[in-house]
Amino acid sequence: MKPQSDAARPGAAGTVHKLDNRGSPCSLGLLRVKQRLADMPLGDVLEVVTRDRFAPYEVPAWVDRQGLQLVSLVRSGFWLFATTTFTIRKTVLVLPPRQKVA
């Protein structure tokens, strides 16, 4: 059985993949994002949901450094219960982390 984060649906400009990082700390969350992006074809979109309070600052900077496209950033909820949803388009080759993450 595949985890819920492996869900993908066709989009206008490729496939939209989903990754639920709400239970992961940011450092592990970014490794999971990098692994997923490495496995996706160019042009596909990754939608990432996280509860990490630093993600709205760290993820856009990381996306920019990687040369990817941040399509959207949506925050919802309040303080400890807030979630952030990032939509990232894969526009360049992304190498996987040195070790595969779960």
N, C-alpha and C positions, 0 to 999 in steps of 0.2 A: 504494500500500500504506500503510495506517494504522499509526502507531507503536504499540508494545505498550501504551503508557500510555493509549491511547484505548479500551481494553477497558471495557465496561460490562455489568453483569448486573442483572436485575430483583431488587429486594429487597422486603421486606414493606411498607415505607413509601416506596416510590419506587425509583429505580434507583441502584445502587452503581457509581460510576465509579472507575477506578484511575489513579493517576499515580505513575510511578517517577521519583523525584528523586535517586536514589543517585549520579548523576554530576554533579549541579548544586550550586554553592555556595548557601548559605542565601539570600542576597539575590535571586539569580536564581530559586531554588526557590520563594520566596514570590510572585514575580511570576507564575510558572507556575501556582501554586495559585490565585492571584487570577483569572487568565485563565480557567482551567478552571471555577471557581465562577461566573464571570460568564456562561459559556456554558450552565450547567446550570439546569434549572427548580427552583423552590422545592420543598423537601421531599426532594430527592435527596441522596445521601451521596457524599462524596469520600474515598477511601482513599489516603493519601499515604505512600510509603516513602522514607526519606532516611537518609543516613549522616552528615549534618552534626551535629557534636557539640554545637552550641548550639541546635539545633532543639527539643529537649525543654523549653527555657526560653522561646525566642522565639515558637514557633508558638502555644502556648496563650495567651500574652499578646496576640498578633495576632488570634487567633480571638475572644477576649473583646472587644477593641476594635472589631472589625467587627460584633459582635452575633450571631455564628454560634454553633453548638452543637458543642462538642468531645465527641463520643460516647465515644471511647477513645484512649488513648495506650499503646502497647506497645513496650517496648524489648527487644531480643534481641541476643545476641552479646556480645563482650567488647572493650572499649576501642577500638582502631583499626578493628576489624571489626564494631562494633556498628551495628545499624540501628534506627530508630524508625519505627513505623507509627502514623499519626494517622488517625482516622476523624472527619470533619467533616460535619455536617448543615447544608445551606443553609437558613437560616430567614429570611433577609432578602435584599434586593436587593444584589448586589455589582457595583460598576462595574468594567469591565475596566481594566487598566493603560493609561497614555497611549499606549503603543506595544505592538503585539502581539508576544509573545515566541515563540520556537521551541520 
